[in-house]
Amino acid sequence: MLAKLSTRPSIRRCAVTGTAGLALLGTALPAADDPPPGLTRFYEQKVTWSRCSGMDMPKDLQCGKVTVPLDYAKPGKGTLDIAVARYRATGKSRGSLLLNFGGPGGQGVAQLAMGGKDFMGLTNGYDVVSFDPRGVGRSSPVSCGNASEGALDATDGNADVTDPQAVLEELRAAATECTEHSGPVLPHIGTVNAARDLDVMRDALGDDKLNYLGFSYGSRLGAVYAAQYPENVGRMVLDGVDTLTEPLADQGVVSARGQQTALESFLTWCTEDIACPFGRNPREAREHVVEVVESLDRDPLPTDFGEAFTGQDFAGALGQGLYSRELWPSLQRAIGQLLEDGDTRGLETFLSGGFTLPSRRGPHAGLTDPADVPLDNLPAALMAVNCADDPDRPAAAQVTEDLGRLRARYEQASPVFGRYRLTQVLMCYGRPKGTDYIRHDVKDVDSPRMLLVGTRGDPATPYRWTVETAKRLGSSAVVLDNRGEGHTGYGSSKCVHSKVDAFLLYGTLPPDGSSCGSDRDDE
């Protein structure tokens, strides 16, 4: 789950641009106890901590960096710095607990700064640490510039796609622009390398075992780490569990359908309020949302960033705002500002999250300056990672054959979010195949038992993915069934929060298959 960001360009630039040309991450991975030559210096480093400097940074938040190889196969051929931040343990520390808030593309340092209060209970036993994964935030961020136009044209139902080469050329041009804007890190992005970075961070933090709490995409990262380094797994919680096997095209449909369901719940809630900008009738409100998307695609509104605010921007903002019921009042107000005054600023805050980044200083000078983090970094990183993790690449003729069917399928899943999601999937077409390691080899993990939390009403990661991934991981997986709503359970369910904390702090696991009722049932 991603929190709100205050700055973000239009989704016409961002949502489709993150899957630039990606190098293959081979399926053959080194054993955890047999790292490639040249990694010793990375594992022997120690983090130098200092107070995070920057506007509105919490006084007790410390920042640092961990240096990792750019290419693990050639560790002497370049490095990159991973931005890290921590809250020190207030009680007796058993080491560090690493958090990944999801995405892919979420900036962990900024999210820890903004939402750290939600994890203060864990400082009773841990230094609570988060990080910007490679390609994200201050860790060599990727970008795609204005690369998305061709991909969006291909998702337009009026586009002429009888020439498969023309479609692929548009997508290849977008990929080339992503490569030009992202630099040398782009071919080395993906969850396999991010998991390797995690292990370097574990050792640099002085821990024998990785204690980890991963949300949404962070569950994929945790599962891949457990497969690569099972003997290094400590207490691991995966909340809002991602799929390890479902093709990206199918994932997009699931996401679009889940977002549509969440939108309808939001509209039912909204129309009970006389101030709802869509009126008081849920059916008419659904139709109104579609009309707004179509109208903004025809006639975008100007923004302070110079690019117009399109219907796909509106869909992207809705998608972020629907993740949690706590965001709904703010989302309702932002929509009202748009419809009443043509003011897009409220919705822009939902597009990539709302953070103040720590500034560059002293020992952290190798990190990217916050002012230089591209506005489209979140969607660019999201697509770069997802494409690197997905081995499916249809041929040119297959693209044309599939496109009409995919359009109809996505439109049926959601008339609001379908095109937005399909564009993300299309950005992988015609690119080098991603790794098949996750789909084929992340299974039957021989690690200590880990806790998987699935939420029945999750609009982004359906509960069935929790069940499927648990079966995939094998006997090490313990499932907690959260019978509530919203994306992930830790922040929305007191019961889930309590059981996760009990495991992380004291090692107490709930029985496999146990459940938490909805907090709304207690109201």
Stockholm file with secondary structure:
# STOCKHOLM 1.0

chainA/1-523         MLAKLSTRPSIRRCAVTGTAGLALLGTALPAADDPPPGLTRFYEQKVTWSRCSGMDMPKDLQCGKVTVPLDYAKPGKGTLDIAVARYRATGKSRGSLLLNFGGPGGQGVAQLAMGGKDFMGLTNGYDVVSFDPRGVGRSSPVSCGNASEGALDATDGNADVTDPQAVLEELRAAATECTEHSGPVLPHIGTVNAARDLDVMRDALGDDKLNYLGFSYGSRLGAVYAAQYPENVGRMVLDGVDTLTEPLADQGVVSARGQQTALESFLTWCTEDIACPFGRNPREAREHVVEVVESLDRDPLPTDFGEAFTGQDFAGALGQGLYSRELWPSLQRAIGQLLEDGDTRGLETFLSGGFTLPSRRGPHAGLTDPADVPLDNLPAALMAVNCADDPDRPAAAQVTEDLGRLRARYEQASPVFGRYRLTQVLMCYGRPKGTDYIRHDVKDVDSPRMLLVGTRGDPATPYRWTVETAKRLGSSAVVLDNRGEGHTGYGSSKCVHSKVDAFLLYGTLPPDGSSCGSDRDDE
#=GR chainA/1-523 SS CCCCBSCCCCHHHHTTCCCCCCCCCCSCCCCTTSCCTTCHHHHTCCCCCEECCSTTCCTTEEEEEEEEESCTTSTTSCEEEEEEEEECCSSCCCSEEEEECCTTTCCHHHHHHHHGGGGGGGGGTCEEEEECCTTBTTBSCCCCTTTTHHHHHHHSTTCCCSCHHHHHHHHHHHHHHHHHHHGGGGGGCSHHHHHHHHHHHHHHTTCSSEEEEEETHHHHHHHHHHHHCGGGEEEEEEESCCCSSSCHHHHHHHHHHHHHHHHHHHHHHHTTSTTCTTCSCHHHHHHHHHHHHHHHHHSCBCCTTSSCBCHHHHHHHHHHHTTCGGGHHHHHHHHHHHHHHCCCHHHHHHHHBCCCCCCCCGGGTTSCCGGGSCTTHHHHHHHHHHHHTCCCCCCHHHHHHHHHHHHHHHHHHCTTTHHHHHHHHHTTTTSCCCCSHHHHHSCSCCSSCEEEEEEEECSSSCHHHHHHHHHHHCTTEEEEEEEEESSCSTTTCHHHHHHHHHHHHHCCCCCTTEEECCGGGGC
#=GC SS_cons         CCCCBSCCCCHHHHTTCCCCCCCCCCSCCCCTTSCCTTCHHHHTCCCCCEECCSTTCCTTEEEEEEEEESCTTSTTSCEEEEEEEEECCSSCCCSEEEEECCTTTCCHHHHHHHHGGGGGGGGGTCEEEEECCTTBTTBSCCCCTTTTHHHHHHHSTTCCCSCHHHHHHHHHHHHHHHHHHHGGGGGGCSHHHHHHHHHHHHHHTTCSSEEEEEETHHHHHHHHHHHHCGGGEEEEEEESCCCSSSCHHHHHHHHHHHHHHHHHHHHHHHTTSTTCTTCSCHHHHHHHHHHHHHHHHHSCBCCTTSSCBCHHHHHHHHHHHTTCGGGHHHHHHHHHHHHHHCCCHHHHHHHHBCCCCCCCCGGGTTSCCGGGSCTTHHHHHHHHHHHHTCCCCCCHHHHHHHHHHHHHHHHHHCTTTHHHHHHHHHTTTTSCCCCSHHHHHSCSCCSSCEEEEEEEECSSSCHHHHHHHHHHHCTTEEEEEEEEESSCSTTTCHHHHHHHHHHHHHCCCCCTTEEECCGGGGC
//
